[in-house]
Amino acid sequence: MANGFIDKARITVRAGNGGNGAVSFHREKYIAAGGPDGGDGGNGGSIILQVDDNMSTLMDFRYKRKYVATNGMDGQGARRTGKDGQSLIIKVPRGTLVRHAETGEIIKDMSGSEPYVLCKGGKGGWGNQHFATPTRQVPRFAKAGLPGESLDVFLELKLLADVGLVGFPNVGKSTLLSVVSKAHPKIANYHFTTLYPNLGVVYVDEGVSFVMADIPGIIEGASEGAGLGHDFLRHIDRCRLLVHLVDVSGSEGRDPIEDFDTINAELQQYSADLAARPQIVVANKTDLLEDPEQLEAFRAHVEALGYTFMEMSAATHQGTRQLVQRIGAMLADLPPVIVYEPEYVPRPPQIDTSEPLSITREDDTWLVEGPWLQRLMANINFSDYESRMYFDKMLRQSGLFDQLEAMGIEDGHFVSMYDLEFEYQK
């Protein structure tokens, strides 16, 4: 997109895998049986999202699309736990929506300042120190670490502004923002001046302020994706109030009524909800007015539709203070900026259980391992009843219990899978 403004990006994120547990025995002079002392593997690093208010676009994600946290280190002897993998913090602009790439469902709205764990690192595997029991004094096995979570996500920036300035290019939106706030947008006398949104904080009175966004000029056909407009309409999705600027000077031979109706038609086509937002219609460039009758006809047209109408000259600052006060008064009665609720619910993984598992016996313990079991366990929440039931169902479907019984497992024996161990009961 022109000028490098990016407000949508697709990225792949992967948390680190857990390190493997160690098999080790304590060896020391004059001590005959030191016992198992294999340490646990470290946990994998997570992928964490964090809002950065110095960012205003998703430009950073244009060239880097893959983000991977580091793996946990393997455990070592002398009960030394492997080092945890380092979590990767990804910074995003405030107002970034994180969507599941396949379903489009919202995973998280990054509007607050709390960090969000997008993908959890895999748990480290247990070392053999955990598997010593009175009957199993020399456990010669340890556990592999579990894989970290991974996701493909869409990032979509929807600015967190109270007020959105809309209107054709070159009607004075950037000028107004620079006059009423401390923002310094680029201003020039040609169409499509603003190629990315500018945000400014506007102070009304002591303790009363609002955020105003200068949205790039919408052109006819924008809601169908023509020109720049369509990509920027998403930025006013959250705005509580629209300020619609119209050039009434006649200096470019434009008809204010036609311009006003065109922009509103674009808003309606993009989103009926957006078109229904409260709107203040502002006749701008009154200092250059050539035909007062045209202004009165425009006022009558706007007021007949039930909108608030105001006159202003942003260039000479005439009427700007009154506009700010009217905006402040209207915002006081409007609901807060929209924050989107998460819609995404992780689905059980599609796992092919036909792949054979590795089963080995160590005294009264049966070690069960295999790629599909590892993937399944990485997605199970063992503190949730339904999740545990799903896990049990998958094991039964795979024929694992039948296989164990055919191999001679007995009641009271232990089944050990990665970071899970349970007593077998028929």
PLY file of the C-alpha trace (Angstrom):
ply
format ascii 1.0
element vertex 426
property float x
property float y
property float z
element edge 425
property int vertex1
property int vertex2
end_header
0.00 0.00 0.00
1.15 3.53 -0.74
3.47 5.16 1.75
4.01 1.84 3.49
0.92 1.96 5.70
0.02 -1.56 6.69
-3.06 -2.35 8.75
-3.40 -6.09 8.10
-0.81 -8.85 8.36
-0.68 -12.64 8.56
1.97 -14.22 10.76
2.94 -17.68 12.03
3.85 -18.03 15.70
5.34 -21.03 17.45
6.18 -21.46 21.12
9.27 -23.41 22.16
9.25 -27.14 22.93
9.93 -28.44 26.41
13.38 -29.95 27.04
13.77 -33.67 27.71
14.26 -35.10 31.20
17.60 -36.78 32.01
18.38 -40.36 33.02
21.21 -40.17 35.56
22.36 -41.89 38.75
24.26 -40.37 41.62
27.87 -41.57 41.56
30.03 -40.71 44.55
33.01 -42.39 46.15
32.13 -44.50 49.24
28.35 -44.18 48.47
27.17 -47.50 47.08
23.69 -46.60 45.83
23.23 -42.91 45.20
19.90 -43.33 43.45
18.42 -41.60 40.40
19.23 -37.88 40.05
18.22 -37.00 36.46
16.90 -33.43 36.28
13.80 -32.22 34.43
13.82 -30.51 31.04
13.17 -26.75 30.96
9.84 -25.38 29.74
9.69 -23.95 26.22
9.39 -20.18 25.77
5.92 -18.73 25.09
4.78 -16.22 22.46
3.52 -13.09 24.23
1.77 -10.07 22.69
2.33 -6.64 24.21
0.82 -3.26 23.26
3.34 -0.60 22.24
1.90 2.92 22.02
4.86 4.05 19.90
3.61 1.84 17.05
0.88 3.13 14.74
0.98 0.55 11.92
1.58 -3.16 11.39
4.51 -2.28 9.11
6.97 -4.44 11.11
5.03 -7.56 10.11
5.35 -6.92 6.37
8.78 -8.51 6.08
8.97 -10.77 9.12
6.18 -13.33 9.09
7.45 -16.12 11.35
8.02 -15.79 15.11
9.50 -18.69 17.09
10.31 -18.79 20.82
13.29 -20.86 22.02
13.09 -24.45 23.26
13.70 -25.50 26.85
17.10 -27.12 27.54
17.36 -30.81 28.45
17.76 -31.79 32.10
21.11 -32.98 33.45
22.45 -35.20 36.22
22.73 -34.07 39.85
19.06 -33.02 39.67
19.92 -30.07 37.44
16.82 -28.74 35.66
17.32 -27.57 32.08
17.08 -23.83 31.47
13.64 -22.58 30.36
13.36 -21.32 26.80
13.13 -17.55 26.42
9.65 -16.21 25.72
9.30 -14.04 22.64
7.50 -10.73 23.14
5.82 -9.40 19.98
4.88 -5.72 20.14
1.71 -4.54 18.41
-0.10 -1.17 18.14
-2.97 -0.58 20.55
-6.24 -1.62 18.92
-4.81 -4.64 17.06
-7.30 -7.48 16.64
-5.79 -10.97 16.60
-7.83 -13.40 14.50
-7.47 -17.12 13.81
-6.16 -17.29 10.23
-8.48 -20.11 9.12
-11.75 -19.25 10.86
-11.40 -15.45 11.14
-12.58 -15.68 14.77
-11.25 -13.09 17.22
-8.68 -14.57 19.61
-7.82 -11.29 21.37
-8.45 -7.56 21.09
-5.19 -5.87 22.08
-6.81 -2.72 23.45
-5.62 -2.98 27.05
-2.08 -2.85 28.40
-1.93 -6.39 29.84
0.42 -8.78 27.99
-1.36 -11.73 26.34
0.07 -15.25 25.99
-0.83 -16.25 22.44
1.02 -19.60 22.41
2.19 -21.46 25.51
5.58 -23.13 25.58
5.71 -26.92 25.93
6.29 -28.41 29.39
9.69 -29.88 30.12
9.90 -33.68 30.49
10.52 -35.27 33.88
13.93 -36.65 34.78
14.25 -40.14 36.26
14.45 -38.72 39.82
10.61 -38.53 39.71
10.10 -42.20 38.96
11.80 -43.76 41.97
9.44 -45.72 44.22
10.07 -48.39 46.89
9.53 -51.09 44.25
11.24 -49.17 41.41
14.54 -48.01 42.84
16.50 -47.82 39.60
14.26 -46.16 36.99
16.19 -46.18 33.70
13.82 -43.88 31.90
12.94 -40.19 31.71
10.35 -38.23 29.73
10.56 -36.20 26.57
9.36 -32.60 26.66
6.04 -31.64 25.09
5.81 -29.50 21.94
4.91 -25.79 22.20
1.68 -24.44 20.74
1.68 -22.93 17.26
-0.83 -20.78 15.36
-1.34 -18.88 12.14
-3.03 -15.56 12.93
-4.21 -12.43 11.16
-3.42 -9.11 12.80
-5.84 -6.31 11.96
-5.49 -2.76 13.25
-8.69 -0.96 14.27
-7.72 2.32 15.89
-8.96 3.14 19.37
-10.32 6.61 18.67
-13.46 8.23 20.12
-14.00 10.47 17.11
-13.37 9.71 13.43
-12.99 12.52 10.90
-14.55 11.51 7.58
-14.94 13.29 4.27
-13.43 13.56 0.82
-9.69 14.15 0.46
-8.56 17.75 0.85
-11.61 18.96 2.82
-9.49 20.05 5.82
-9.44 17.02 8.12
-5.66 17.14 8.70
-5.82 20.89 9.25
-8.60 20.52 11.84
-6.67 17.80 13.71
-3.51 19.94 13.81
-5.50 22.94 15.10
-7.41 21.18 17.91
-4.73 18.70 19.08
-0.97 18.37 19.36
-0.83 15.99 16.39
1.33 17.07 13.44
-0.16 15.49 10.34
1.36 16.19 6.93
-0.79 18.76 5.17
-0.68 19.55 1.46
-3.09 20.80 -1.16
-3.63 17.67 -3.22
-5.91 14.64 -3.08
-4.97 11.60 -0.99
-2.74 13.70 1.24
-3.17 11.41 4.24
-2.05 7.88 3.46
-2.32 6.58 6.99
-4.46 7.62 9.95
-3.23 10.32 12.31
-4.31 10.30 15.96
-4.49 13.34 18.21
-5.63 13.88 21.80
-8.02 16.85 22.06
-8.41 18.59 25.44
-11.87 20.08 26.03
-11.70 21.24 29.65
-9.88 20.30 32.84
-9.87 16.47 32.97
-11.97 16.11 29.78
-10.30 14.91 26.59
-10.92 12.60 23.65
-8.92 10.88 20.90
-9.61 12.04 17.35
-8.49 10.14 14.23
-8.01 11.75 10.86
-9.03 8.94 8.51
-7.72 9.14 4.92
-10.19 10.53 2.39
-12.88 8.10 1.35
-13.58 7.99 -2.35
-16.65 6.74 -4.16
-16.47 2.95 -4.47
-14.32 2.65 -1.35
-16.65 0.12 0.26
-16.09 -2.13 -2.77
-12.35 -1.81 -2.36
-11.70 0.99 -4.84
-8.78 3.28 -4.12
-7.56 3.70 -0.56
-10.78 4.20 1.30
-11.91 0.62 1.95
-8.73 -0.27 3.85
-9.22 2.71 6.13
-12.92 2.37 6.88
-12.04 -0.35 9.42
-10.31 2.35 11.50
-13.56 4.11 12.26
-15.31 0.86 13.26
-14.71 1.65 16.92
-15.39 5.41 16.82
-18.28 6.55 18.99
-18.90 9.71 16.98
-18.19 10.72 13.39
-17.31 14.28 12.40
-18.13 14.65 8.71
-16.21 17.51 7.08
-17.52 18.98 3.83
-15.83 21.68 1.74
-18.50 24.35 1.19
-16.20 26.97 -0.38
-17.00 26.01 -3.96
-13.33 26.64 -4.77
-12.98 23.27 -6.52
-16.39 23.37 -8.16
-17.73 20.66 -5.82
-21.34 20.32 -4.70
-21.46 19.94 -0.86
-24.77 18.03 -0.87
-23.50 15.53 -3.44
-20.21 15.03 -1.52
-22.06 14.55 1.79
-24.50 11.99 0.31
-21.68 10.09 -1.44
-19.66 9.64 1.76
-22.73 8.54 3.73
-23.59 6.02 1.01
-20.05 4.60 1.31
-20.42 4.28 5.09
-23.80 2.57 4.65
-22.39 0.09 2.13
-19.44 -0.75 4.35
-21.47 -1.13 7.56
-25.03 -0.15 8.45
-23.92 -0.02 12.09
-21.22 2.51 11.22
-23.60 4.64 9.16
-25.97 4.79 12.16
-23.33 6.28 14.49
-23.98 9.82 15.73
-22.57 12.33 13.26
-21.76 16.02 13.40
-21.73 17.55 9.90
-19.26 20.41 9.60
-19.29 22.91 6.74
-15.59 23.78 6.42
-13.69 26.52 4.52
-16.43 29.08 5.20
-13.72 31.77 4.94
-13.51 30.99 1.20
-17.28 30.77 0.67
-18.32 31.86 -2.84
-22.08 31.20 -2.74
-23.91 31.72 0.62
-27.11 30.26 -0.87
-25.35 26.95 -1.51
-24.36 26.85 2.19
-27.98 27.42 3.29
-29.24 24.72 0.93
-26.67 22.34 2.39
-27.67 23.22 5.96
-31.35 22.56 5.17
-30.47 19.19 3.57
-28.39 18.05 6.57
-30.81 19.21 9.27
-33.75 17.59 7.44
-31.91 14.27 7.88
-31.63 14.91 11.63
-27.88 15.60 11.86
-26.17 18.28 13.95
-24.85 21.00 11.61
-21.96 23.38 12.32
-19.92 25.92 10.35
-16.17 26.31 10.61
-12.95 27.48 9.02
-10.15 25.19 10.23
-7.53 27.34 8.48
-8.52 30.52 10.39
-9.59 28.55 13.55
-13.05 30.15 13.36
-15.62 27.79 14.97
-13.08 25.12 15.98
-13.44 25.72 19.73
-17.25 25.47 19.50
-16.88 22.20 17.55
-14.58 20.72 20.21
-17.03 21.65 22.98
-19.98 20.15 21.05
-18.01 16.91 20.49
-17.13 16.75 24.21
-20.79 17.25 25.20
-22.03 14.53 22.81
-19.34 12.01 23.87
-20.36 12.42 27.51
-23.68 10.73 26.64
-22.33 7.99 24.35
-21.22 4.46 25.34
-17.45 3.77 25.56
-15.25 2.69 22.66
-16.00 -0.87 21.50
-13.68 -3.61 22.73
-14.28 -6.87 20.88
-14.90 -10.05 22.86
-12.93 -13.21 21.98
-14.87 -15.65 19.76
-12.22 -18.31 19.21
-12.49 -21.53 21.19
-9.57 -23.95 20.63
-10.88 -27.10 18.98
-9.61 -30.59 19.84
-6.76 -31.38 17.43
-7.43 -33.68 14.48
-5.14 -36.58 15.35
-4.59 -39.82 13.46
-4.35 -42.47 16.18
-3.62 -45.30 13.75
0.15 -44.69 14.02
1.61 -47.33 16.40
2.86 -46.17 19.81
6.12 -47.26 21.44
5.39 -49.32 24.58
8.20 -50.50 26.84
8.04 -52.13 30.26
10.28 -51.23 33.18
9.36 -53.52 36.11
5.75 -52.57 36.96
5.78 -49.40 34.82
4.66 -49.23 31.17
6.19 -46.36 29.19
4.01 -45.18 26.32
5.35 -42.69 23.75
4.71 -41.62 20.18
4.29 -38.50 17.99
0.48 -38.47 17.95
0.30 -38.99 21.74
2.72 -36.10 22.23
0.56 -33.82 20.00
-2.61 -34.91 21.80
-1.22 -34.29 25.30
0.05 -30.83 24.32
-3.59 -29.88 23.64
-5.26 -31.42 26.70
-6.17 -29.40 29.78
-5.99 -32.07 32.50
-7.73 -29.81 35.03
-10.87 -29.76 32.81
-13.24 -32.76 33.08
-14.42 -32.67 29.44
-10.84 -32.39 28.20
-9.84 -35.44 30.30
-12.83 -37.41 28.97
-11.80 -36.55 25.39
-8.26 -37.76 26.16
-9.59 -41.05 27.57
-11.84 -41.51 24.51
-8.91 -41.00 22.13
-6.77 -43.56 24.01
-9.60 -46.13 23.93
-10.25 -45.48 20.22
-6.59 -46.04 19.44
-6.74 -49.51 21.01
-3.97 -48.67 23.50
-5.64 -50.30 26.53
-6.39 -53.49 24.57
-2.76 -53.57 23.49
-1.49 -53.11 27.07
-3.72 -55.94 28.32
-2.51 -58.21 25.53
1.06 -57.43 26.64
0.28 -58.43 30.24
-0.44 -55.21 32.17
-2.06 -55.82 35.57
-4.10 -53.79 38.04
-1.79 -51.63 40.15
0.83 -51.29 37.42
1.70 -47.75 36.32
1.24 -46.24 32.86
3.66 -43.39 32.19
3.16 -40.92 29.30
5.28 -37.79 29.08
4.28 -35.63 32.11
1.44 -37.94 33.13
1.56 -41.13 35.23
-1.45 -43.08 36.47
-2.24 -46.40 38.13
-3.85 -48.89 35.77
-7.27 -50.28 36.74
-9.23 -52.54 34.39
0 1
1 2
2 3
3 4
4 5
5 6
6 7
7 8
8 9
9 10
10 11
11 12
12 13
13 14
14 15
15 16
16 17
17 18
18 19
19 20
20 21
21 22
22 23
23 24
24 25
25 26
26 27
27 28
28 29
29 30
30 31
31 32
32 33
33 34
34 35
35 36
36 37
37 38
38 39
39 40
40 41
41 42
42 43
43 44
44 45
45 46
46 47
47 48
48 49
49 50
50 51
51 52
52 53
53 54
54 55
55 56
56 57
57 58
58 59
59 60
60 61
61 62
62 63
63 64
64 65
65 66
66 67
67 68
68 69
69 70
70 71
71 72
72 73
73 74
74 75
75 76
76 77
77 78
78 79
79 80
80 81
81 82
82 83
83 84
84 85
85 86
86 87
87 88
88 89
89 90
90 91
91 92
92 93
93 94
94 95
95 96
96 97
97 98
98 99
99 100
100 101
101 102
102 103
103 104
104 105
105 106
106 107
107 108
108 109
109 110
110 111
111 112
112 113
113 114
114 115
115 116
116 117
117 118
118 119
119 120
120 121
121 122
122 123
123 124
124 125
125 126
126 127
127 128
128 129
129 130
130 131
131 132
132 133
133 134
134 135
135 136
136 137
137 138
138 139
139 140
140 141
141 142
142 143
143 144
144 145
145 146
146 147
147 148
148 149
149 150
150 151
151 152
152 153
153 154
154 155
155 156
156 157
157 158
158 159
159 160
160 161
161 162
162 163
163 164
164 165
165 166
166 167
167 168
168 169
169 170
170 171
171 172
172 173
173 174
174 175
175 176
176 177
177 178
178 179
179 180
180 181
181 182
182 183
183 184
184 185
185 186
186 187
187 188
188 189
189 190
190 191
191 192
192 193
193 194
194 195
195 196
196 197
197 198
198 199
199 200
200 201
201 202
202 203
203 204
204 205
205 206
206 207
207 208
208 209
209 210
210 211
211 212
212 213
213 214
214 215
215 216
216 217
217 218
218 219
219 220
220 221
221 222
222 223
223 224
224 225
225 226
226 227
227 228
228 229
229 230
230 231
231 232
232 233
233 234
234 235
235 236
236 237
237 238
238 239
239 240
240 241
241 242
242 243
243 244
244 245
245 246
246 247
247 248
248 249
249 250
250 251
251 252
252 253
253 254
254 255
255 256
256 257
257 258
258 259
259 260
260 261
261 262
262 263
263 264
264 265
265 266
266 267
267 268
268 269
269 270
270 271
271 272
272 273
273 274
274 275
275 276
276 277
277 278
278 279
279 280
280 281
281 282
282 283
283 284
284 285
285 286
286 287
287 288
288 289
289 290
290 291
291 292
292 293
293 294
294 295
295 296
296 297
297 298
298 299
299 300
300 301
301 302
302 303
303 304
304 305
305 306
306 307
307 308
308 309
309 310
310 311
311 312
312 313
313 314
314 315
315 316
316 317
317 318
318 319
319 320
320 321
321 322
322 323
323 324
324 325
325 326
326 327
327 328
328 329
329 330
330 331
331 332
332 333
333 334
334 335
335 336
336 337
337 338
338 339
339 340
340 341
341 342
342 343
343 344
344 345
345 346
346 347
347 348
348 349
349 350
350 351
351 352
352 353
353 354
354 355
355 356
356 357
357 358
358 359
359 360
360 361
361 362
362 363
363 364
364 365
365 366
366 367
367 368
368 369
369 370
370 371
371 372
372 373
373 374
374 375
375 376
376 377
377 378
378 379
379 380
380 381
381 382
382 383
383 384
384 385
385 386
386 387
387 388
388 389
389 390
390 391
391 392
392 393
393 394
394 395
395 396
396 397
397 398
398 399
399 400
400 401
401 402
402 403
403 404
404 405
405 406
406 407
407 408
408 409
409 410
410 411
411 412
412 413
413 414
414 415
415 416
416 417
417 418
418 419
419 420
420 421
421 422
422 423
423 424
424 425
